[in-house]
Amino acid sequence: MHFSRFPRLPIAHLPTALEPMQRLTQALEGPQLWIKRDDCTGLSTGGNKTRKLEFLMAEAKEQGADIVVTQGATQSNHARQTAAFAARIGMDCHILLEDRTQSNDPNYKYNGNVFLDYLHGATAETRPGGLDMNAELEAVAEDLRAKGRTVYAIPGGGSNPTGALGYANCAMELVAQANNQGLRIDRIVHATGSAGTQAGLIVGLKAINANIPLLGIGVRAPKPKQEENVYKLAVATAEKLGCPGVVAREDVVANTDYVGEGYGIPTPECIEAIELFARHEGILLDPVYSGKGAAGLIDLIRKGAFDRSENIVFIHTGGSAALFGYTNAFGYEGAGKTAAE
Ligand SMILES: *Cc1c(COP(=O)(O)O)cnc(C)c1O
């Protein structure tokens, strides 16, 4: 793997920190927990899409695009990071937002990431839930082309082989960091959605023969579909990187037991996980991805799925801005009236 062969705009703050979570480890009486801070990638309020966008937006620029279009759910972190990246390099950005949750909460519809999309100067239009959003995106891109624009279209989550390069690179970065710190990583856990993060990570880990198992905690699709999506993208990414065949189907493992009612609908376990991280580590998770990923990790620890001697790295994929679209899920109205005794 040699990433310098691909165009890239090095805007993310890398390497992101790799830190121990001592108080959370103590509270769970579990394996040694570490966190890779991809919530601190530097643009807007950070997150995993910025690593992908370094490669995607470089390709857009190389192709002479004057506008980038992409799509996501209403509270999409990907859309917000794309809007911020476009602002940074002086490109226009247009977003399609899919109403996947049917929430009428004004905070969900206008605060959090949606507020930031507009703050970064993006334009947006909405779609009802359940459409083929990448087809909708292509139609909008065609419209803009007919009007004379040079359009670069980014699929949902930035998850194609170009975007996944960002996470193959993250795998190398993480293993190098652990080697320098003398940290033996026994397992990596993260939230998996549109599949680019997990696909890139598995390609990177396999290509350097790290022998570290990777577990994706799903936030939307059932297990067979999620694993198939990740596997297909991993195969294509490995080919792009010049190391075809490094990923086997059994390397791709997703646990989708923590989705709950559906995408973007927080579960009680997700809220508990967000509170645990906030109150033991001062770290903000999000209610759609990293909160559910952490809920899965925490539940598996409580069930004794991991040996206590293990070092587990949780990759924090970001998303804290979405918290402000979901304040109602926490039930804090009226809190703060009681003083500590
Ligand atoms: C997009 C996203 C993910 C999932 O990454 P994929 O590459 O889409 O699988 C996880 N966490 C957060 C906060 C995200 O925004």
PDBQT file of the ligand as one rigid body, heavy atoms in Angstrom, charges set to zero:
ROOT
HETATM    1  C1  LIG A 401     -20.666   7.675   9.039  1.00  0.00    +0.000 C 
HETATM    2  C2  LIG A 401     -20.384   7.394  10.458  1.00  0.00    +0.000 A 
HETATM    3  C3  LIG A 401     -20.034   6.100  10.898  1.00  0.00    +0.000 A 
HETATM    4  C4  LIG A 401     -20.027   4.903  10.012  1.00  0.00    +0.000 C 
HETATM    5  O1  LIG A 401     -19.000   4.915   9.065  1.00  0.00    +0.000 OA
HETATM    6  P1  LIG A 401     -19.256   4.200   7.662  1.00  0.00    +0.000 P 
HETATM    7  O2  LIG A 401     -18.006   4.392   6.931  1.00  0.00    +0.000 OA
HETATM    8  O3  LIG A 401     -20.441   4.909   7.059  1.00  0.00    +0.000 OA
HETATM    9  O4  LIG A 401     -19.581   2.777   7.931  1.00  0.00    +0.000 OA
HETATM   10  C5  LIG A 401     -19.743   5.915  12.229  1.00  0.00    +0.000 A 
HETATM   11  N1  LIG A 401     -19.792   6.945  13.093  1.00  0.00    +0.000 NA
HETATM   12  C6  LIG A 401     -20.128   8.189  12.720  1.00  0.00    +0.000 A 
HETATM   13  C7  LIG A 401     -20.193   9.238  13.760  1.00  0.00    +0.000 C 
HETATM   14  C8  LIG A 401     -20.441   8.457  11.394  1.00  0.00    +0.000 A 
HETATM   15  O5  LIG A 401     -20.788   9.691  11.040  1.00  0.00    +0.000 OA
ENDROOT
TORSDOF 0
